[in-house]
Each structure stands twice: as structure tokens, then as C-alpha cells.
């Protein structure tokens, strides 16, 4: 079994309440145009006309060569955390693009070579299960296949 997770609620609430992003800057506030604005907390798309945050994010605890950072979106107002509701089904934000990049990482938060792959959206869950069979993989990041933006994290359930 796998668990697909959005960002930590406490971290998101801090950003929604004016906290600074990984670059020490306040998130930009703007209005969603309704296309391509996935919230990395609830893992739902931000609807057209809703206020959203754009900020720099690094989904790693340590700073090291493999600790990529990049832009993400969040709802500007409170939203619930994503909870896996049905095993084997990806959340809605992981169904909007045709392909996603999956990449396995070890306990040291470094890429486990040979785990990176561009995967069709319909095969994402099964491919993640296969990657997690590798005992050196601690977790998987799901990223945009076209822009490399961080989308979600997958762990063993």
C-alpha cells in the first residue's frame, strides 16, 4: 500500500498567515485563472477566481546537492489536508497532466538512481508501488513531467 501526501498543515498555515518561503520572501498573492494551479496541501486544483499563493519551496529537510527547490501554488485561504480516501487512486491534481515524473529517494534524501521515470497518469500508482519495492527507496516525489515542479510525496502506507 502507498500513501500520497500533500504538504504539512502547520507549514502551510504559517505560509497562509504571512510566513516566508524557502527564499525568505513572502508568498505572492494572486487570483487563480483556474488552469494549472494545483494546491500542494489539499492536492486539489485551485478554482478560477480563488485567491492563491505562489512561493518557492524545497521538499527536503536538509540542504544538499539533490535538494531541489522551485515554485508551488497553495490556496491562500484555509483548505483541508489531502487524505488518501481510496487506495490505488491518485488525487485530482495528479490526473490533470498526461504524464508525471516519479523519482525515488533514500533515507539521506538523495536520488536513488534508476528510479526516475516519466509515467502516464493512469500508471502512476502502480509505478510508485514498483519503485517502493526497492528497499533503498524511502519515499518518492511526484513532479511535473514538463516543468519539474514538485507535486506530492508518496510513502509506504
N, C-alpha and C positions, 0 to 999 in steps of 0.2 A: 504494500500500500504506500501511497505517496501523499504528501501534504503540500499544497500550493499556498504560499503566503504573500500577503501584502506587507507594507511597512509597519513597523511597530507603532501602536496607537499613541504612546507617550511622546515619541519623537515627532509624529505627525501633528499632535495637538500643540506642541511647542512651536512648530513652524506656522500653524494656522493662527497662533496667538502672537505672531510677530518675531519669533525666533529667527536666528540667522542660519543660512545654508552652509554647506561644507567650505565655501569660499569666504565665509564671514560676511556675507551680504544678505540683506532682507530679500525674501522671495518677491518676484514681480507679481503684481496682481493684474489680472486681465479678465476678459469675458470669453468663454468658450464659443467657438464657431460651430461646435457640435461634431466636428470631424477630427479624428486622430488625437484626442485628448484623454488618454486613459489615466484615471486616478490610480496611483500606485499603493493606495491604502485600502480602498474598498474593492479594487480591481473591476470597477465599472467605468464606462465611458462618462465623461463629464458632458452633460447635456448642453445643447445650444442655449446661450443666454445665461448660463450659470457662471458665477464668479469662480476663478481658478487661480492657482499659484503655479508659477514656473520657477524652478530653482535648480541649483547644482547639487548633485547627490553622489555619494560614494558608498555602495553597499558592502563595505568591508570594515572590520573593526580596527585593522592595522593599516598603516601606510607602508606600502612596499611596491615593487615594480608592477605587480599584477593587479593592484587595487585601482581599477578604472573608475573614473567619475564622468558624469555627464548630466544633461538636462532631464528633468522629470516634471510631471504635472501632478497636482493634488487638488482636490476640492478645496476652495477657500473656506467653506463652512464645514461644520461637523458632518462626518459621514461614518457609517459603521465600518469596522474592520472586516476584511474578507474572511469568511469561514467556509471551509470545504463543506458543501452541502451534499454532494453526491460523489463518491469515489469513482474515479475514472472519467470525470468530465472537467474540462478546463473552464475557468471563469470567463465571463463575456469578453473581457479585454484581450484574452488570448484566442479569440475567434474572429477578430476583425481583419487581420492580415492573412495573406495566403501562407506565409512561412515565418518561422521564428528560429533564432539561433539559440541552441542549448549548449551549455558549457559546464562541465563538472569541475569542482574544486575540492582540494584536500583539506585536512584539518588546519593546515598552515595558510589557508585562503589563497593558495596558488593553483593555477590551472593544472588539472590532470590531463596531460597530453593524450590525444587520441579520443577524447570525449566530446570535443566540439563538433557540432554539425548543424546545418541548416535543415529544418524539419517542417514538413507541411503541417498546417494547424490540426488536421484530423489525426495525425500520428504523434502529436506532442506528448500525450500522457503515456502511451506505450513506449516511446523512445526514452522518456525520462525513467521509466521503470527499468529499462535495459541498462541505462547508464548507471543507475544506483545499485545494480548488481555488482559493480566493480567496488570491491571493499575499500579501495583507497579514496573513493569519492565520498565526501562528507555531505555536500549539497550541490545543487545545480542552480545556475542563473538562467533565466529566460530573458533574451534580449531581442530587440527588433532586428530582423534579418537585413533590413535596408538601411537603418540609421544607427544600429548598435546600441540604442538606448535601453537601459535596464527596465524590465517589465515586472518580474516577480521572482520569487525564490521557491525551489522545490526541495523538500527533505523527505526522508523516510518517515512514514507515519508511525 
